[in-house]
Amino acid sequence: MEEVRSSSAWVASRSSHVVVDSSGIEKVVDTIEGSIPKVEWNFEGIHYFDNGPLTVQYLFVLDALNFCFWPDKDLSYDHLASGLKEALENDKCVFDADRLQKYTGPQLRELLKWPRPLPLEDERVRLLHEVGEELKRNFDGKAANIVKSCGKSAVSLVATITRHFPGFRDHSVYKGHQVFLYKRAQIFAADLWGAFKGQGYGEFSDISSITIFADYIVPAVLRQLGVLKYSSTLASLIEANNEIGSGTEEEVELRACSIYAVEKMRELIKTKSGKQHSQLLYLGLWSSKDLSAECRIGSLALVFWHPVPVTATSSDTLNILLNGN
């Protein structure tokens, strides 16, 4: 994902509101060096998995809907993943392309067993329709056919998804320059890799190309660790609990600088350890109220692929996960 890396670096070099602190990166790397854990993709048991194409369909629907939970303080990624899992276990046809094109907001709520309207419910329903229509039009209704068409390349998979499914085109214009973030498309590749343990539908020869998935939690963690520094204006916005709009300079800088900072962390880990990790998947913590409120970025910013419980106030317990060698 060189366009993600290069455009994020471009933003970081011109950022007005967010600064990447190299000394903070060094401190974090020194703290975690030699103690990077490996965590199973479905360690909580909240995902559907049958080792076949139905899992691919499930993951694609899941990742299409994986954004914007914070407006409902009780809603989380876990509710989405486990709700879709239960729906599929009860009805193996629930994510057929024909049915995806017809869901309404109340029907989606019923699938998830959620008692009230979902945040951005109309947008979620629109994305389900888009997924169903494009799957039927070009992939015989099967997300597995997208994967098969990509020749075991995560880069090709992300490119195919963003080409065919506009809802996955996570990019912005920043100071006249195109910035690519591709959060959910990369999450889908990583989900496949994690779920299938790098085999079958999850076998990718270039999985190390995937970048961190910069959401509204990651910048808050990096700031807490001293890796990111905010301008007084941005800090005031966050402290006032104001929403930072999607596509604004602040939103793009927070997400792009997070990607750039973690790429620098990965490079430094490699230099210090002499070991090339196959993928830095994400930087995560269990979403506490304080941190999830600390950095609200855009209505379509996404939560992390796979949260890991850590002490929210202690940088010493931060987990930076590198799955692979």
C-alpha positions in Angstrom: 0.0 0.0 0.0 2.6 2.5 -1.1 0.0 5.1 -1.9 -1.1 4.9 1.7 2.4 5.2 3.1 3.6 7.9 0.8 0.5 10.1 1.0 0.5 9.7 4.8 4.1 10.8 4.9 3.2 13.7 2.7 0.6 14.8 5.2 2.9 14.3 8.2 5.6 16.6 6.6 3.0 19.4 6.1 0.7 18.9 9.1 -0.5 22.0 10.9 -2.3 20.4 13.8 -0.5 17.1 14.5 3.2 16.5 14.9 5.0 13.2 15.0 7.6 13.2 17.8 10.6 11.0 16.9 11.8 10.9 20.5 8.3 9.6 21.5 8.6 6.8 18.9 12.0 5.8 20.3 10.7 5.6 23.9 7.8 3.5 22.9 9.9 1.1 20.8 12.4 0.8 23.7 9.5 0.0 26.0 8.0 -2.8 23.9 11.1 -4.2 22.2 11.3 -7.9 22.7 7.8 -8.1 24.2 5.5 -8.0 21.3 2.7 -10.5 21.9 0.8 -12.6 19.3 -3.0 -12.7 19.7 -5.4 -15.0 17.9 -7.7 -13.3 15.5 -10.9 -14.5 17.2 -9.6 -14.7 20.7 -13.0 -13.5 22.1 -15.1 -15.9 20.0 -17.2 -13.1 18.6 -16.7 -13.9 14.9 -18.3 -16.4 12.5 -15.8 -18.9 11.0 -16.5 -22.1 9.0 -13.2 -22.2 7.1 -15.1 -21.6 3.8 -16.6 -19.0 1.5 -19.4 -18.2 3.9 -16.8 -16.8 6.3 -15.5 -14.5 3.5 -19.0 -13.3 2.9 -19.5 -12.6 6.6 -16.2 -10.7 6.9 -17.0 -8.5 3.9 -20.4 -7.6 5.3 -18.9 -7.0 8.7 -16.2 -4.7 7.4 -18.7 -2.8 5.2 -20.5 -1.9 8.4 -17.5 -1.4 10.7 -17.5 2.3 11.5 -18.9 4.9 13.8 -19.9 3.3 17.1 -19.2 6.1 19.6 -22.5 8.1 19.2 -24.3 5.2 21.0 -22.3 4.7 24.2 -23.5 1.1 24.5 -22.7 0.0 21.0 -19.4 -1.5 20.1 -17.6 -3.5 17.4 -18.3 -6.6 19.4 -22.1 -6.1 19.1 -21.7 -5.9 15.3 -19.4 -8.9 14.9 -21.4 -11.2 17.3 -24.8 -10.0 16.0 -23.9 -10.8 12.4 -22.4 -14.1 13.5 -25.6 -15.1 15.2 -27.7 -14.0 12.3 -25.6 -16.1 9.9 -25.8 -19.1 12.2 -29.6 -18.9 12.2 -29.9 -18.4 8.5 -27.1 -19.3 6.1 -28.6 -17.1 3.3 -28.8 -13.9 5.4 -25.9 -12.3 3.5 -26.9 -13.5 0.0 -26.4 -10.7 -2.5 -30.1 -10.5 -3.3 -31.0 -10.0 0.3 -28.2 -7.5 1.0 -29.8 -5.2 -1.6 -33.1 -5.1 0.2 -32.4 -4.6 3.9 -34.0 -1.7 5.7 -32.7 0.1 8.8 -35.2 -1.7 11.1 -34.3 -5.1 9.5 -30.6 -4.4 10.1 -31.4 -3.6 13.7 -33.3 -6.8 14.0 -30.3 -8.8 12.6 -28.1 -7.2 15.3 -30.8 -7.4 18.0 -30.2 -3.7 18.6 -33.1 -1.9 20.3 -32.8 1.5 18.7 -31.6 3.2 15.5 -27.9 2.6 14.8 -25.5 5.5 14.3 -25.5 6.5 10.6 -28.1 3.8 10.0 -29.1 5.0 6.6 -25.5 5.0 5.5 -25.0 1.5 6.8 -28.1 0.3 4.9 -26.8 2.1 1.7 -23.5 0.3 2.0 -25.3 -3.1 2.4 -27.2 -2.3 -0.8 -24.0 -1.3 -2.6 -22.2 -4.5 -1.6 -25.1 -6.7 -2.6 -25.5 -5.0 -6.0 -21.8 -5.0 -6.9 -21.3 -8.6 -5.7 -24.2 -9.7 -7.9 -23.1 -7.6 -10.9 -19.4 -8.7 -11.0 -18.7 -11.5 -8.6 -21.6 -13.9 -8.9 -22.8 -12.7 -5.6 -19.8 -14.1 -3.7 -17.2 -12.1 -1.8 -15.0 -15.2 -2.1 -14.8 -14.5 -5.8 -13.2 -11.1 -5.1 -10.5 -12.9 -3.2 -10.0 -15.6 -5.8 -9.5 -12.9 -8.5 -6.6 -11.3 -6.6 -3.9 -13.9 -7.0 -3.0 -14.1 -3.3 -2.1 -10.4 -3.2 -3.4 -8.2 -0.4 -2.5 -5.2 -2.5 -4.5 -6.4 -5.4 -7.4 -7.2 -3.1 -7.5 -3.7 -1.7 -7.3 -2.2 -5.2 -10.1 -4.4 -6.4 -12.4 -3.6 -3.5 -11.8 0.2 -3.7 -12.3 0.0 -7.5 -15.6 -1.8 -7.3 -17.1 -0.6 -4.0 -17.2 3.2 -3.6 -18.0 2.8 0.1 -14.6 1.4 0.7 -12.7 4.3 -1.0 -11.3 5.8 2.1 -9.4 8.8 0.8 -9.4 12.6 1.1 -8.0 15.7 -0.4 -5.5 17.5 1.9 -4.1 20.8 0.8 -4.7 19.9 -2.8 -3.1 16.5 -2.5 -4.9 13.1 -2.7 -4.4 11.1 0.6 -5.2 7.4 0.7 -6.1 5.7 3.9 -8.1 2.7 2.8 -9.1 1.6 6.3 -11.8 -0.9 5.8 -10.5 -2.4 2.6 -7.2 -3.2 4.4 -9.1 -4.5 7.4 -10.9 -7.0 5.1 -7.5 -8.3 3.9 -6.2 -8.5 7.4 -9.4 -10.2 8.7 -9.0 -12.9 6.0 -5.4 -13.4 6.8 -6.1 -13.6 10.6 -9.2 -15.8 10.3 -7.7 -18.3 7.9 -4.3 -18.1 9.5 -2.6 -17.2 6.3 -4.0 -20.2 4.4 -6.7 -20.7 1.8 -8.7 -17.5 1.4 -6.3 -15.8 3.8 -3.1 -16.6 1.9 -1.4 -13.4 0.7 2.2 -13.2 -0.4 2.4 -9.5 0.4 0.5 -9.2 3.7 3.3 -7.0 5.0 2.1 -4.3 2.6 -0.9 -3.6 4.9 -0.6 -0.6 7.1 -2.0 0.3 10.5 -5.8 0.9 10.5 -6.0 4.5 11.7 -9.2 5.1 13.5 -10.4 7.4 16.2 -8.8 5.5 19.0 -5.3 5.1 17.7 -4.4 8.8 17.6 -5.6 9.1 21.2 -3.2 6.3 22.2 -0.3 7.7 20.3 -0.9 11.1 22.0 -1.0 9.5 25.4 2.4 7.9 24.7 3.9 11.1 23.5 4.2 9.9 19.9 1.8 12.5 18.6 1.6 16.2 19.7 -1.5 18.3 19.0 -1.7 22.0 18.4 -3.5 24.0 21.0 -6.4 24.5 18.7 -6.9 20.8 18.1 -6.3 20.0 21.7 -9.1 22.5 22.7 -11.5 20.9 20.2 -10.9 17.5 21.6 -11.1 18.7 25.2 -14.4 20.4 24.4 -15.6 17.0 23.1 -16.4 18.5 19.7 -16.7 16.2 16.7 -13.9 16.6 14.1 -15.6 16.4 10.7 -14.7 13.8 8.1 -12.3 15.2 5.5 -11.2 18.2 7.6 -7.5 19.0 7.9 -7.6 17.9 11.5 -9.2 14.5 10.7 -6.9 13.8 7.8 -3.8 14.8 9.9 -4.8 12.7 12.9 -5.3 9.6 10.8 -2.4 10.1 8.3 0.1 11.0 11.0 -1.0 7.9 13.0 -0.1 5.7 9.9 3.2 7.5 9.4 4.1 7.3 13.1 3.5 3.6 13.3 5.3 2.9 10.1 8.3 4.7 11.7 7.9 2.5 14.8 7.9 -0.6 12.7 11.1 0.6 10.9 12.8 1.3 14.2 11.8 -2.1 15.6 13.2 -3.8 12.5 16.5 -1.8 12.9 16.8 -2.5 16.6 15.9 -6.2 16.4 17.2 -7.1 13.0 13.9 -8.9 12.4 11.4 -8.2 9.7 7.9 -8.7 11.0 5.4 -9.7 8.4 2.8 -7.1 9.4 2.1 -4.4 11.9 -1.6 -4.9 12.1 -2.7 -2.3 14.5 -2.1 -0.4 17.7 -4.9 -1.1 20.0 -6.4 -0.8 23.5 -9.7 -1.7 25.0 -12.0 1.2 24.4 -12.5 3.1 27.6 -15.0 5.9 27.9 -12.3 8.4 28.4 -10.2 7.5 25.4 -13.0 6.8 23.0 -14.3 10.3 23.8 -10.9 11.9 23.5 -10.6 11.7 19.8 -13.8 11.7 17.8 -12.8 11.8 14.1 -15.3 12.1 11.3 -18.6 10.2 11.1 -17.1 7.4 9.0 -13.9 6.9 10.9 -13.5 3.3 11.9 -12.8 1.4 15.1 -9.9 -1.0 15.3 -9.9 -4.4 13.7 -9.3 -6.4 16.8 -9.1 -4.7 20.3 -6.8 -5.9 22.9 -7.3 -5.2 26.6 -4.6 -3.0 28.2 -4.5 -0.6 31.1 -5.8 2.6 29.6 -3.6 4.8 31.7 -0.3 3.0 31.4 2.0 3.3 28.4 4.0 0.4 29.8 1.2 -2.0 29.1 0.5 -0.8 25.5 0.4 -3.6 23.0 1.7 -3.0 19.6 1.0 -6.2 17.7 3.0 -7.6 14.9 1.6 -10.9 13.7 4.0 -13.1 11.7 7.6 -14.2 12.0 
